[in-house]
Amino acid sequence: MFIPLYDTNRLRHIRLQYVTIGLIVVNALVYLATALGGESFSNAAVLGLGFIPSVVHDTAELDPRFIVIPESLSYLTYSFLHADIFHLGGNMLFLWVFGDNVEDALGHIRYLIFYLLCAVAGAAFQGLVAWDSQVPLIGASGAIAGVVVAYLILYPRVKVWVLAFARIPLRIPAFIPLILWVLFQVVMFAAGGEDQISWACHIGGIIAGAVLVLVLRSRGVPLFAGADDEAAVAAPNQPQPTAEPLAPEPPAATPRWGRGNASSSD
């Protein structure tokens, strides 16, 4: 539908979004490790670290060769695995464009907690919808969905650059593409979209993000904010402030060009 490129939203409370950068680096390194390890290593990582609802809910057992962590930890570990470079790149692009301002609004620690809880919520909702599924869930999409909806709630009127239909560059208020993105996830989930995409995981992240951003945002951070350069519009019939008149300068001792005593004018 659209590809986010850049927003015009500066950081207000932090100097550097190092949690967002750190998450991108960790996701990239995990993908690099699994890709370089070969197909068998990658498959083992998916089975051992991915979220498998039937295994977590004890309706199926995982081959002991692939058990590397407690089953409950897969609610988090799945979100750091990606199927291919496009899967990774898409998620990290959304995180790069929108994550820094959400981190700015929440603070570093609360933002990390927010991100991880959205990942957990995505897996949990997927588990509820597909209780006995033996298909591993991987990818940061649940956490990213939480970040996207948090940005929508915090900064809907900030201008963002997007590629509409992956080819048309547009600079539009954030609420337009982000609301469309959220609606698309809901429609695809309700319609039972592509099997390769866990729309339930996205919905879980969206719900968690919408709730958690209200709880975890820093004191004084407003909701539904506009762009930094958005001009304030005076209310109708509101008197405009006027400057006090300047005191006249003392008369020149010997004016060279005026008639009589000279005084400055505004």
ChimeraX attribute file (.defattr): number of C-alpha atoms within 10 A of each C-alpha:
attribute: neighborCount
match mode: 1-to-1
recipient: residues
	/A:1	11
	/A:2	18
	/A:3	18
	/A:4	23
	/A:5	17
	/A:6	16
	/A:7	19
	/A:8	14
	/A:9	18
	/A:10	12
	/A:11	15
	/A:12	11
	/A:13	14
	/A:14	16
	/A:15	8
	/A:16	13
	/A:17	18
	/A:18	13
	/A:19	18
	/A:20	23
	/A:21	15
	/A:22	11
	/A:23	18
	/A:24	19
	/A:25	13
	/A:26	13
	/A:27	21
	/A:28	18
	/A:29	14
	/A:30	15
	/A:31	20
	/A:32	15
	/A:33	13
	/A:34	20
	/A:35	17
	/A:36	11
	/A:37	13
	/A:38	10
	/A:39	11
	/A:40	11
	/A:41	14
	/A:42	19
	/A:43	16
	/A:44	16
	/A:45	20
	/A:46	23
	/A:47	24
	/A:48	24
	/A:49	27
	/A:50	27
	/A:51	29
	/A:52	29
	/A:53	27
	/A:54	19
	/A:55	19
	/A:56	21
	/A:57	16
	/A:58	12
	/A:59	12
	/A:60	14
	/A:61	12
	/A:62	16
	/A:63	9
	/A:64	8
	/A:65	9
	/A:66	14
	/A:67	15
	/A:68	12
	/A:69	11
	/A:70	10
	/A:71	20
	/A:72	12
	/A:73	14
	/A:74	23
	/A:75	25
	/A:76	22
	/A:77	23
	/A:78	25
	/A:79	26
	/A:80	22
	/A:81	26
	/A:82	27
	/A:83	15
	/A:84	12
	/A:85	12
	/A:86	10
	/A:87	15
	/A:88	20
	/A:89	15
	/A:90	14
	/A:91	20
	/A:92	23
	/A:93	17
	/A:94	19
	/A:95	24
	/A:96	18
	/A:97	19
	/A:98	26
	/A:99	26
	/A:100	24
	/A:101	25
	/A:102	28
	/A:103	28
	/A:104	21
	/A:105	27
	/A:106	24
	/A:107	18
	/A:108	19
	/A:109	12
	/A:110	18
	/A:111	24
	/A:112	16
	/A:113	14
	/A:114	26
	/A:115	29
	/A:116	20
	/A:117	21
	/A:118	32
	/A:119	31
	/A:120	25
	/A:121	27
	/A:122	33
	/A:123	32
	/A:124	21
	/A:125	21
	/A:126	24
	/A:127	22
	/A:128	13
	/A:129	13
	/A:130	16
	/A:131	18
	/A:132	17
	/A:133	18
	/A:134	18
	/A:135	16
	/A:136	17
	/A:137	28
	/A:138	28
	/A:139	25
	/A:140	30
	/A:141	31
	/A:142	35
	/A:143	30
	/A:144	27
	/A:145	31
	/A:146	32
	/A:147	29
	/A:148	25
	/A:149	27
	/A:150	29
	/A:151	28
	/A:152	25
	/A:153	21
	/A:154	23
	/A:155	23
	/A:156	23
	/A:157	18
	/A:158	23
	/A:159	21
	/A:160	23
	/A:161	19
	/A:162	22
	/A:163	15
	/A:164	14
	/A:165	10
	/A:166	11
	/A:167	10
	/A:168	10
	/A:169	15
	/A:170	15
	/A:171	15
	/A:172	15
	/A:173	18
	/A:174	22
	/A:175	20
	/A:176	14
	/A:177	20
	/A:178	19
	/A:179	15
	/A:180	13
	/A:181	17
	/A:182	17
	/A:183	12
	/A:184	14
	/A:185	21
	/A:186	17
	/A:187	13
	/A:188	15
	/A:189	18
	/A:190	11
	/A:191	10
	/A:192	13
	/A:193	13
	/A:194	10
	/A:195	7
	/A:196	8
	/A:197	16
	/A:198	24
	/A:199	26
	/A:200	26
	/A:201	30
	/A:202	29
	/A:203	23
	/A:204	23
	/A:205	31
	/A:206	28
	/A:207	19
	/A:208	26
	/A:209	29
	/A:210	21
	/A:211	13
	/A:212	21
	/A:213	24
	/A:214	14
	/A:215	12
	/A:216	16
	/A:217	22
	/A:218	16
	/A:219	8
	/A:220	7
	/A:221	14
	/A:222	13
	/A:223	17
	/A:224	14
	/A:225	16
	/A:226	18
	/A:227	17
	/A:228	12
	/A:229	9
	/A:230	10
	/A:231	8
	/A:232	6
	/A:233	6
	/A:234	9
	/A:235	8
	/A:236	6
	/A:237	6
	/A:238	7
	/A:239	8
	/A:240	8
	/A:241	6
	/A:242	6
	/A:243	6
	/A:244	6
	/A:245	7
	/A:246	9
	/A:247	7
	/A:248	11
	/A:249	10
	/A:250	10
	/A:251	12
	/A:252	12
	/A:253	8
	/A:254	10
	/A:255	11
	/A:256	9
	/A:257	7
	/A:258	10
	/A:259	7
	/A:260	11
	/A:261	11
	/A:262	17
	/A:263	11
	/A:264	10
	/A:265	7
	/A:266	5
